Amino acid sequence: MSSKRVYIAYTGGTIGMKPSEKGFVPEAGYFTEQLNRLPELAYPDMPAVVINEYENLIDSSNVTPADWFKISEDIKAHYDEFDGFIVLHGTDTMAYTASALSFMLEDLSKPVIVTGSQIPWSQMRTDARENLITSLLLASRYDIPEVALYFHNRLYRGNRSRKLDATGFHAFSSPNFPPLVEVGSQINVNKNLLLKEPSKPLKINRIAAPKVMVLSLYPGFSTDVLEAVLNSGIQGLVLMTYGMGNAPCNDIKFLHLLGAANHAGIIIVNCTQCIKGAVDMSSYETGQELLSAGVISGFDMTPEATLTKLSYLLSTECSTAEIKQKMQISLRGELSIN
């Protein structure tokens, strides 16, 4: 038998739900019992597995930064005992959790793989078994020193992943970064893409309840909405703009509000509404006007990574200038520039 050990933090989600008269629901002990009966765990290549079923199983739509911190503390508490970690999680906010954990688990040197399923384990056509079994192999047999997300034959960097399909098995993608691992008849690890293993011990960072808003532009967007958002006590704004980071340049009030917010210390990050591609505010007049107002670029970060990264930095003692600088460099491989 393999001498490797993998710790599973079962936080909730579709993967472990049980059918009932009210539809699929979580039930204490049900999934842990099913997993312990899994025949594949007896295979020689499989690691020894310990599962920690959380007392209050979470629907991922209810996940908060406090839950992210609980997961981080759980991993740290067992960090020296195990070779890898799996976080079983609902798919709806899985990309947010994978992104958040990447910033919270600083100097991570072991695999932390977030996974789940679109169909519960209890169902005949479930995708849960493949997702979990392959995650166990990846977490125990490969040196992947980062937070990753595994789904449907692909392992993605956690803070590069997005949920793109509500019902399909290929629910996640990484639009601006190749998969870390591609799984078929062979397991192909793209080693050149992996983060370098750190020499420092693991450190846990807390993300406070974010005072950050995500606001998407649209034709006819009212500046009254922007004004209300900026006056609501937020510390940061993720502004979802058009194309390469463009926004109206003929609306004087719009630009004035952004400039005033910047001077007041609100950090405004420009992200594109496009699924793929990056912000480049130097290409068009509309983007240059945002630069002049003090808006910084989110480059090719996902909205999930931008939100969690900004929330993480705002939870530190960094100054506004330091946060702006760190938002525009890669801390955990979340954007494509150094």
N, C-alpha and C positions, 0 to 999 in steps of 0.2 A: 504494500500500500504506500501511496505517496506520504511523505513526511510533512507536507505543507498543510497549513491551517488557514481557513478563511472564516471570517466573522461576518454574519449577515444581520444587518439592522433592518428588521421588518417594521416599517413605519405605517404601512397601510396601502391603500390603492386597490385597483381592480384585480390585481394578480391573485390576491388571497381571499376574494369575496366568495360567499356561498349563496346559492340560489334560495329564495324564500318566496312567500306569497306576495311580498312587496317588491320583488325584483332582487337583484344582487345586493347583498349586505355583508359588512364585515362581522365576523363572529370570533370572539376570543378563543384561541387555541386551535381553531379549525385548520388554518394553513400550516401552522407548525407541525401538526400531526400528519398532514398530507406530505409535507416535505420530508419528514423523518422516514416515511415509507418509500421514498423515491429509490427504485432499484439502481439507478445509475450511480448513486453515492457509494455503492460497493465496488465500482470499477477501480482497478489499480491506479489509474492516472488521476483519479479524483482526490481532492484534498479532504482532510477531516473538516467537518462543518459544525459550527456553533451558531444557532439562530437566537437572536434576542427579539422576541415579539413585544413591541411597545404596548404598555398597558392601555393607553387610549389610542387606538388605531385611527389614523388621520385620513380623511378624504383630502386629496391634494389641493382641492379648491379652498380648503381651510388653512393651508400651511402659512405660517408666519415666520418672521426672523427668529422668534423664540424657539421654534421647532428646528430651524437650521442650527442654532447654537446647541440644542440638545443632541442632535445628530453628531455635531463636531466633538462635543465632550464625550459622547459614547465611543467614538472612534479613538480619541486620544487615550481614554481610560484602558482600552484594550490594545493599544498600538504595538506594544512590545511583545505581545503574546501571539500575534497573527501575521501571516505573510501578505494578506490582502483583505480587502473589505468590500462588501456589497451592501448597497442601500436599496431596499425594495420600496418603491414609491409609486404613487399614482402618476399617470402620464400628463395630466392637464398642466401641472406646474413643474414638471420634472426638469425642464430646461432652466427654470429659475433656480431650483435647488442645486442643480449641478454647477451652475455659474456661481451661486453664492458660496458653496462649499469650496470652490477653487480659490476664492479670496480668503476664506476663513481658515483653511488648513494651510498655513504658511510653512514652507520648507518640507513639503510632503515627499517622502521617499518610497512610498508603497502604493500599489494600485487601490483606488477607491472608485468603484464602478456603480453608477446609479442605473437601475433598470426596473422593468415592470412588464406589463402586458396590456394588450387591447381587449383580450378575452380572458375571463378568469380561469385559473388552474383547473377548476372543477369541470370545465366544459371539454367536449371531445375535440373541438377544433382549436383549442387554445394555442397561442403563441408563447405562453408563459414558460413552458418546459425548455424550449430551445434558448430563449433569452437567459434563463437562469443557469442552465447547464453550461452554456458557453461562457457566461460571465464568471462562473466558478473556475473554469479552466484558465481564463485570462488572468484572473486575480491571483491565481496560485502558481502559474507556470511562466509568467512573463514579467520582466522588469518594466513596469509602466508607472513611473513616479509622478502621477498626477490624477486629478479627478476627471473621470471619463463617463460617458453615457453609452450604454450598449443597447441596441435595438435592431432586430431583423438583419443579422449578419454584418453589422457595422459597429465598430467602436469609434465614437467621436470624442474629441476634446470637449469636456463638459461645458466650458464657457463659449464654445463655438456652435453649440447645438440649438436647434429650434424644432418645435413640433409643427409639422406642416400638413398633417392629415389627421382628421378627427376619428376616422374609423379604420383606415387601412393598416396592414401590418407594417408597412414601411412608413411609420408615422413620423420619424425624425430624420433630419438631415443636418448637414454642416455646410451651408451655402458658400462660405468664403474660405474654407480650409478642408483639405482632404481628410478622409477617415484615417485614424491612427492604425486601425486593424480592419482588414477585409476577410470575412469568413466564408469559405466554401468547402470544397473537399479538403482544402488546405487552409491553415490559418496564417495569413500573410501580415506580418507586423511591419509597418513603415517606420523603422527605427530612427531614421533621420528626422522624423517629425516630432519625436518625443521630447519632452522637456528634460533638461539635464538634472540628474539626481543631486540634490543639495547635500552639503556637508554639515549643515546645522541641524539641531534637533527640531522636531515638530513643535510648532507654536499655534495656538488657537486664537483667532481674532473674533471679536463679537461684532455683529451688525445690529445696530439699534433700529427700532421701528423707523423706517425711512420717511423723512420729510421731503420726498422726491415725487414729482408728478411726471407722468408720460403724457404728452399732448400731441395729437396728430393734426396736421394742417389739412385743409380741404378747400376747394374753390368756394369763395364766399365766406371764408372763415371770419368770424367777428372778433375784433380786437377787444371787445368787452369781456369775452371769455378769457383771453390771455391776461387781461388786467385783473380779473377776479382770481385767477390761478396764482399770479405773481404776488397778490396781496393776501394770500391765504396762510402765510407763515411758512412756506416751503423754503428749503435750503438749496434745492437743485431742481432743474427742469431738463427732462429729455425731450427735445423738440423733434418730432418726426416730420421731416421735410420731404420735398419732391426730389426724385432723381438723384443727382450727385450732391444734394444738400441745398437745394434752392427753396426760396420762400419769397413772398411778395416784396418787391423793392419800391413800389409806388404808394405804399401805405405808411405815411410818416408816423402815425401814432404807433403802429406795430413796431417799427424800428426804435422809436423813442422808448417804448415800454421795455424792450429788451436791453437797451443801453442803460436805462435807469436801474433795472434789476441787477445788471452786471456791476454797476457802481455800488449797489447796496450789498453786494457780496453773494448774490444768488448765482450759482454755477449753472450755466446753460450749455448743454451738450447737443450738438447737431447730429442726428441719426437719419439715415435714409429710410423711406417707406418701402423701398425695393427689397425684395427677398435677398438678392445677390448684388454685390458691388459695394462701393465705398463712397464716402463723402469727400468731395474735393471742392472747397469753397473758393478756390482761386480761379475756377474755369469760367464762371459767369458773373455778371454784375450782381445778380440776385444773391449769390453766395458771398460775394465780397462785401456786400452791405451787412450781412450777418457778422462777418469777421470784424468789421468796423464797430459793430455794436457790442463786441466782446464775447460773442458766441464761440465756443471751441469745438473742434471736430471730434466726432466719434469714430471717424475713419470707417473701418469695416466691421466694427463690433455689432453684435446682435443687440436688439433692445433689451433682452434679458440680461446680457452681460453688462451693458451700459448702466442699467438700473442698479444691479447688485454691486457693481464696482463703485459707482458713485456713492451708494448708501454705505458701503464699507469704508471708503475714504472719509466720508463725513462723520463716521463713528470714531475716527482716530483724532489725534491732537494736531494733525496737519493744518497749516494755514490755508486760506483760500488759494493763494498763489501756488502752494505745494500741491494741493489737490488738482488744480488745473494742469500742472505739469505732469503729475502722475496719471491723469486721465488720458494723456496723449502719448504715453509710452506703454509698452507691454510689460505687465507685471506677472501674468501667469499664462502667457501665450494667447491672450484674448483678442489681440489685434495684430495686423501684419507688418507693423513698422516697429523699429527698436528705438 
